[in-house]
Amino acid sequence: QVQLVEFGGGLVQAGGSLRLSCAASGSIFSINVMGWYRQAPGKQRELVAIITNGGTTTYADSVKGRFTISRDNAKNTVYLQMNSLKPEDTAVYYCYLAARSINWGQGTQVTVSS
Protein backbone atom coordinates (compact mmCIF):
# COMPACT_ATOMS: atom_id res chain seq x y z
CA GLN A 1 0.00 0.00 0.00
CA VAL A 2 1.21 3.48 -0.90
CA GLN A 3 -0.14 6.67 0.65
CA LEU A 4 0.32 10.07 -0.95
CA VAL A 5 -0.32 13.26 1.01
CA GLU A 6 -0.32 16.63 -0.75
CA PHE A 7 0.34 20.07 0.67
CA GLY A 8 0.41 23.60 -0.66
CA GLY A 9 -2.72 24.36 -2.64
CA GLY A 10 -4.61 27.59 -2.22
CA LEU A 11 -5.81 30.82 -3.76
CA VAL A 12 -3.42 33.13 -5.59
CA GLN A 13 -3.69 36.04 -7.98
CA ALA A 14 -2.67 35.71 -11.58
CA GLY A 15 1.08 36.09 -11.92
CA GLY A 16 1.68 34.70 -8.46
CA SER A 17 3.40 31.52 -7.29
CA LEU A 18 2.56 28.42 -5.31
CA ARG A 19 4.56 25.38 -4.32
CA LEU A 20 2.97 21.98 -4.01
CA SER A 21 4.55 19.06 -2.22
CA CYS A 22 3.60 15.41 -1.96
CA ALA A 23 5.01 12.91 0.47
CA ALA A 24 4.78 9.21 -0.25
CA SER A 25 4.80 6.52 2.39
CA GLY A 26 4.24 2.79 2.57
CA SER A 27 5.59 0.13 0.22
CA ILE A 28 7.47 2.24 -2.31
CA PHE A 29 9.47 0.56 -5.03
CA SER A 30 12.72 2.45 -5.51
CA ILE A 31 12.31 2.72 -9.28
CA ASN A 32 9.27 4.87 -9.88
CA VAL A 33 7.80 7.93 -11.48
CA MET A 34 6.24 10.68 -9.39
CA GLY A 35 4.45 13.74 -10.51
CA TRP A 36 1.33 15.83 -10.82
CA TYR A 37 -1.86 15.72 -12.82
CA ARG A 38 -4.70 18.22 -12.66
CA GLN A 39 -8.41 18.27 -13.35
CA ALA A 40 -10.43 21.39 -13.98
CA PRO A 41 -14.24 21.41 -13.70
CA GLY A 42 -15.82 19.72 -16.70
CA LYS A 43 -12.47 18.58 -18.09
CA GLN A 44 -10.50 15.39 -18.10
CA ARG A 45 -7.54 14.84 -15.80
CA GLU A 46 -4.35 15.88 -17.57
CA LEU A 47 -0.64 15.52 -17.01
CA VAL A 48 1.15 18.53 -15.57
CA ALA A 49 4.65 17.21 -14.92
CA ILE A 50 6.35 13.96 -13.97
CA ILE A 51 9.84 13.04 -12.84
CA THR A 52 11.60 9.69 -12.67
CA ASN A 53 13.70 8.60 -9.72
CA GLY A 54 16.70 9.35 -11.95
CA GLY A 55 15.58 12.94 -12.46
CA THR A 56 14.21 12.83 -15.99
CA THR A 57 11.32 15.27 -16.33
CA THR A 58 8.33 15.66 -18.64
CA TYR A 59 6.10 18.73 -18.74
CA ALA A 60 2.83 19.60 -20.38
CA ASP A 61 3.36 22.25 -23.05
CA SER A 62 1.01 24.58 -21.21
CA VAL A 63 3.28 24.78 -18.15
CA LYS A 64 6.76 24.64 -19.70
CA GLY A 65 8.88 27.55 -18.54
CA ARG A 66 6.53 28.34 -15.65
CA PHE A 67 6.43 25.17 -13.54
CA THR A 68 9.37 23.18 -12.17
CA ILE A 69 9.12 19.66 -10.80
CA SER A 70 11.71 18.23 -8.44
CA ARG A 71 12.00 15.39 -5.97
CA ASP A 72 13.88 14.27 -2.90
CA ASN A 73 14.34 10.52 -3.18
CA ALA A 74 15.51 10.18 0.41
CA LYS A 75 12.22 11.70 1.59
CA ASN A 76 10.03 10.13 -1.12
CA THR A 77 8.71 13.60 -1.78
CA VAL A 78 7.93 15.40 -5.01
CA TYR A 79 7.55 19.15 -5.41
CA LEU A 80 5.93 21.39 -7.98
CA GLN A 81 7.00 25.02 -8.07
CA MET A 82 4.38 26.98 -10.00
CA ASN A 83 5.27 30.49 -11.14
CA SER A 84 3.48 33.00 -13.36
CA LEU A 85 0.20 31.32 -12.58
CA LYS A 86 -2.74 31.91 -14.90
CA PRO A 87 -6.50 31.56 -14.29
CA GLU A 88 -6.46 28.56 -16.61
CA ASP A 89 -4.19 26.78 -14.13
CA THR A 90 -7.14 26.59 -11.74
CA ALA A 91 -7.82 22.93 -11.01
CA VAL A 92 -7.54 20.18 -8.46
CA TYR A 93 -3.96 18.96 -8.54
CA TYR A 94 -3.34 15.28 -7.89
CA CYS A 95 -0.07 13.72 -6.83
CA TYR A 96 0.87 10.59 -8.77
CA LEU A 97 3.24 7.73 -8.16
CA ALA A 98 3.73 4.90 -10.62
CA ALA A 99 5.79 1.85 -9.79
CA ARG A 100 4.33 -1.61 -9.50
CA SER A 101 0.93 0.09 -9.40
CA ILE A 102 -0.58 3.52 -10.02
CA ASN A 103 -1.27 5.58 -6.92
CA TRP A 104 -3.06 8.91 -6.51
CA GLY A 105 -3.23 11.50 -3.77
CA GLN A 106 -6.51 12.97 -2.55
CA GLY A 107 -6.02 16.19 -4.53
CA THR A 108 -5.40 19.78 -3.56
CA GLN A 109 -7.27 22.77 -4.96
CA VAL A 110 -5.35 25.50 -6.76
CA THR A 111 -7.36 28.59 -7.64
CA VAL A 112 -5.87 31.45 -9.65
CA SER A 113 -7.91 34.65 -9.71
CA SER A 114 -7.70 37.14 -12.55
Legacy VTK file of the C-alpha trace (Angstrom):
# vtk DataFile Version 3.0
C-alpha trace
ASCII
DATASET POLYDATA
POINTS 114 float
0.000 0.000 0.000
1.209 3.479 -0.900
-0.140 6.665 0.652
0.318 10.067 -0.952
-0.319 13.255 1.009
-0.322 16.626 -0.745
0.336 20.075 0.673
0.412 23.601 -0.656
-2.718 24.357 -2.639
-4.614 27.588 -2.222
-5.808 30.817 -3.757
-3.416 33.126 -5.586
-3.695 36.036 -7.978
-2.668 35.712 -11.585
1.084 36.090 -11.923
1.676 34.695 -8.461
3.396 31.524 -7.290
2.563 28.423 -5.311
4.563 25.379 -4.321
2.974 21.975 -4.014
4.552 19.062 -2.221
3.598 15.414 -1.965
5.012 12.913 0.474
4.778 9.211 -0.254
4.798 6.515 2.395
4.244 2.785 2.569
5.589 0.132 0.221
7.475 2.236 -2.311
9.468 0.561 -5.030
12.718 2.450 -5.511
12.307 2.724 -9.278
9.274 4.874 -9.876
7.801 7.929 -11.483
6.244 10.682 -9.390
4.446 13.745 -10.510
1.330 15.827 -10.818
-1.857 15.716 -12.822
-4.700 18.220 -12.664
-8.406 18.270 -13.348
-10.431 21.392 -13.977
-14.238 21.406 -13.696
-15.822 19.720 -16.698
-12.473 18.581 -18.088
-10.495 15.386 -18.104
-7.542 14.840 -15.805
-4.352 15.875 -17.574
-0.642 15.520 -17.006
1.149 18.531 -15.573
4.649 17.211 -14.921
6.352 13.961 -13.973
9.841 13.036 -12.842
11.604 9.695 -12.667
13.696 8.605 -9.719
16.696 9.349 -11.950
15.578 12.943 -12.455
14.213 12.834 -15.992
11.318 15.270 -16.334
8.333 15.662 -18.639
6.100 18.729 -18.739
2.827 19.600 -20.385
3.359 22.246 -23.054
1.008 24.581 -21.206
3.283 24.778 -18.145
6.756 24.639 -19.701
8.883 27.547 -18.537
6.531 28.338 -15.650
6.428 25.171 -13.543
9.365 23.182 -12.168
9.120 19.664 -10.796
11.707 18.229 -8.443
11.996 15.392 -5.968
13.879 14.271 -2.901
14.337 10.522 -3.181
15.507 10.184 0.406
12.217 11.697 1.594
10.029 10.128 -1.116
8.715 13.599 -1.778
7.929 15.400 -5.013
7.550 19.151 -5.411
5.932 21.391 -7.981
7.001 25.021 -8.073
4.385 26.979 -9.996
5.272 30.486 -11.139
3.485 33.002 -13.355
0.201 31.323 -12.583
-2.744 31.911 -14.899
-6.496 31.560 -14.294
-6.463 28.555 -16.611
-4.187 26.780 -14.135
-7.142 26.588 -11.743
-7.818 22.925 -11.005
-7.536 20.178 -8.464
-3.958 18.963 -8.543
-3.336 15.280 -7.887
-0.070 13.717 -6.827
0.865 10.593 -8.774
3.245 7.726 -8.158
3.728 4.903 -10.625
5.794 1.853 -9.787
4.329 -1.613 -9.500
0.928 0.095 -9.398
-0.584 3.520 -10.016
-1.274 5.581 -6.923
-3.056 8.910 -6.509
-3.226 11.501 -3.767
-6.511 12.974 -2.551
-6.021 16.187 -4.529
-5.398 19.779 -3.562
-7.270 22.770 -4.956
-5.345 25.502 -6.761
-7.359 28.588 -7.643
-5.870 31.452 -9.651
-7.905 34.648 -9.709
-7.699 37.139 -12.552
LINES 1 115
114 0 1 2 3 4 5 6 7 8 9 10 11 12 13 14 15 16 17 18 19 20 21 22 23 24 25 26 27 28 29 30 31 32 33 34 35 36 37 38 39 40 41 42 43 44 45 46 47 48 49 50 51 52 53 54 55 56 57 58 59 60 61 62 63 64 65 66 67 68 69 70 71 72 73 74 75 76 77 78 79 80 81 82 83 84 85 86 87 88 89 90 91 92 93 94 95 96 97 98 99 100 101 102 103 104 105 106 107 108 109 110 111 112 113
